[in-house]
Amino acid sequence: MVAVLLGALVFYVDSMLQRTAALDYEGRIEDTPGTNWLLVGSDSREGLDEAQREELSAGDAGGRRTDSMMLVHIPDGGGKPALISLPRDSSVPIPGYGRSKLNAAFAHGGPQLLSQTVEQATGVHIDHYAEIGFGGFSDLVDAVGGVDICLEKPMQDHRANVNLPAGCQELDGPNALGFVRARYSLDGGDLERAENQRKLLGALVDKATSPATLLNPFRMFPLASGASKTFLVDDGDHVWHLASLALAMGEISGPGGITTSVPFGGFDTVNGQSVVVWDRENALRMFEAVANSEPIPADLLGQ
């Protein structure tokens, strides 16, 4: 009976996943060792009513744009999985549009063009795609009963509708969303926000994979149901792929994983906009290691 119920739950969750042809485009990078995910946080307001928009400070903007992008690498045959932030303001060549900010690829061509841009900029084959919007992220945090975050200093950002004191605290869905969206009040701007996003994602995965969640049906079922309705994945992705990602993220958030960002080379101006420039030499070293499923050089971590 338990096996039947679990099988039915898996089938239900998989059938509810939203899908798109994110990885269907010409000129794909040949398959590389290991498994690589492109994780995207978007500002989609789809499914939010007026009260939810106000609670999340989501506004009335239509469509969706990317607030965060991360590359997850799961190596073959063991080794440390890695989570690499790709700053949204990164200056990269976008196929058909010239050089611009990385998030402009999503604005011009959605998940397909963003995936193609990331593949060509990094030389790493993308195997899976997962995207989550405003409401979905907030709901997942609430489904696990909130997440624990420690702040070295207060965070106040009226644009992200967040006002958090210094110290360790539990964040509910709206506050967690504000934490990962806050940008203009941060000294490090987009780079510090990327660090906060990695921190929050690790805390969420820790809570979601803890016995307190997995053995509690009042948390497990809302989490599974919420994930199925809020994740947008590639046409070829299934719930068991997401489960594999969750396991890898559990390792990444602990001592057995790596969280870092693309090596930073400085700031520049492209088409009148301030952009983040990668340290080309070190970025190539990092992505060559990922493409070959080899350990990322130690001197590139923590940048």
N, C-alpha and C positions, 0 to 999 in steps of 0.2 A: 504493500500500500504506500509506504514512504517513497519507494523508488518510482512508482507511478505518479505520485504527486510532484516529485522533483522533476521528472521528465516532462510533465504537463507545464510546470512553471517555466522550464527552459524553453519549451516550444512557444509558450505565450509571450515571453519576453522577446524572443527572437523575432516573432511575427510582428511585434509592435515597433521594432526599430525602424527609424526613418532612414532611407537610403538615397544615395545620389551617385552618379557616375563620376566620382572625384578623380579616379585614376585612369580615365579613358581619354587618352590624347596621344598624338604622334610624337615621335622623338624621345621616347622614354629611355631613361638610363637602364642599361642591362642589369639584370638581377645581381645583387651583391650579397655576400654572406651575412648571416644573421637576419633578424627581423626588425624592420624600421616602421615606426608610426609617426604620422604628422598629426599632432594634437592642436586643435584650434578652438579658442574661446571667442565667440562672436557676440555682438551686441544686439542680436535679434530680439525683437519684442513679441514675436509670434506666440500666441497663446496667453498673453498677459492682458487682464482687463484693466480698466482705468484705475481702480484701487491698487492693484499690484504695480502698475507703472509708477504710481506716486510713491508707494512704499519702497520700491527699488531705485527711485530717482532715475527711471529709464527714459522719461520724455516720450515724445510722440514720433520720433524719427522712424521712417519706413525702411524696409529692406534690412540688410544686416552688413556689418563691417567687422573686421577682425580686431579684437582687443589684445589677443595674445597668440603666439605660435611657438610650439615646442617640438623638437625632434626627440623621439625615444628610440634608443637602440638596445635590442636584446641580442647579445652575442650567441653564436652557436657553441655548443659544448661547454657551457659554463662561462666563467668570466663575469665581470661586473657590468650590469645594465647601466645605461646612462640616460639622463634627461638633460637636453641642451636647449636653452632658450634662444630663440631667434627674434631679436628685438623688432617690433613692428616698424620702427623707423629706419631699419637697415637699408642702406643703399645697394640695390641689386639690379641686374639687367632683367627686365620682364619681357618675355617673348612677344614681339609685335608692338611693344610700347616703349622701348628704350629703357634707360636707367631711371629708377624711381624708388620710392619707399616700398618695402616688402608688402605692406598691407594694401598697397594700391593694386597689386596683382589680384587680390580677392575682389576689390571693388570693380575692376575691369572684367574679370572672367570667372568669379566665384571659385569654388573648391578646385576645379580642374586647372585653371591658370595658376592658382596659388601652389598647388602640388607640383606642377610643371616647373614653376619658377624655383621652388626649393630644390627639386632634383637637379636642375641645371646649375644652380648656384653652389651646391654642395658636392655634386657628383655621387650622391648617395641615392640608391633605389628606394622609393617609398613603397612599402608593402600594404599598409593599412592607413585609413584616414578616419578621424573621429572629431566631431565638432559639437559644441554645446553652447546654448545661448544663455541670456541673463536669467530668465525664470528657472530654467532647468538646473543651473548651477546652484541657485539659492535653495531650490527644493531638495537637491541631493544633500546639502549640508544639514538642512532641517531633518531630513529622513534619518540621518545617523545620530541625531541629537546634539548637533553643534560640533565645532572643532576647537581645539586648544591652540592658541597662538601667544607667543611672548614678544612684546614690543620693547625696544630699548628706549624709545621716546614716544610721546603722544602723537597720534595721527589725526589731523583735522583737514578734511578736503570737502568743501561744500559741493563741488561738482560731482563728486562720487557719493555724496550724502553719507559721509562717515565721520564719526567723532569718537576716537578710541583713546583711552588713557594709556600711559606707559605701564609695563608689567605684564604678567601672564593672565590670560582671561579666555573664556569660552565665547566664541562668536557664533551667533545664529546665522541663518541664511542671508538676510539682507546686509548684516554687518560684514560677513565674509565676502560678499560680492563687492561691497564698498572697498574693502581692504585690497582686493586684487585689481580694482579699477582705479584706485587713487594714483595720481600721477603728478599733478601740478603742484602739490604741496610737498613733494619729495625732493630732497637735495640732489639725488641721483637721477631724477626724471625717469625716463623710459627704462634705463638699466636697473634702477632700484626697484621699479615696479615688476620687472621680469623676475628679480630675486624674490620678491614677495609672492608672486604667482607660484613659483616653484615651492616655496615654503608652505603655502596654503594647500597646494595640491598634495604634497606629502602628508600633511596633517589629515586631510580628507581621506586619503587612501588608508592611512593607519587606522582611522576610526571605522571605515567601511569594512576592513578585513579583520577587525578585532573580534574575539569571541562574544563580546557584549553586543555586537551587531549581528554576526552570523548565527548566533544561537537564540536570538530574540526575534520571533516572528513579527512583532509589532514594529520592528525596525527593518528587518530583512525584506519583508514583502513590499513595504512602501519604497524602499531603496531600489529593489529590482524593478518594480513598476515604474518608478520615476525615471530610472536610467533608460528603460525601453522607450519612453515617450519623449525624452529630451535629447538623446544622442542622435546625431546625423552621421551615418557612416557610409563607406563606399559600398557599391552594389555587391561586392564579393565578401563583405564582412558579416560575421555572425556573432551571437552572444558569447560563444566559446572563445572567440578571438579577444573580445573585451575582457573575459575572465583571465585569459593569459596576460593581457596588458595589466590588469589589476594586480596579479601576482608579481609581475616585474616591478610595478610601481611600489609595491610593498618593500621589495628589496632596495629600490632606489632611495626610498625615504629612510632606510636604516644604514648601518655601517657597511653593508655589502653592496652599495650602489654609489653612483656618481651623479651629482647635480652641478651644472655649470652653465656657462653662456659662451656664445661665439667670442673668440678673442677680440677685444675692443681695440680699435686703431685710432679713434678720435671722432671729431665731429666735422661736418662739411655742409655746404649748401648746394642743393640740386634743384633747379627750376624754382629758385626763391624760397625753398623749404629747408629747414635744418634736418640733417640726416645723420645716422650713425654709420661710421665707416668701420668695416672689419679690418683687423690686422691680417692682411692677405696671406702672408707667409705662414703665420701660426694657424690661421683658419684652414689653410690647405692641409697642414699637418694633422689637425684635428679630424677633418672629414676624410682624409685618406685612411686614418686609423679606423674610423667608423666603417668606411666602405669595405675595408678588409677584415672587419670584425676583430681588430686588434686592440689592445689596451690604449686608451688615450694617453699621450705623454703626460707625465706627472706635472711638468712645468706649465701646462696649459689649463690645469684645473683651478677652480676658484677665481677665474677672471671675471 
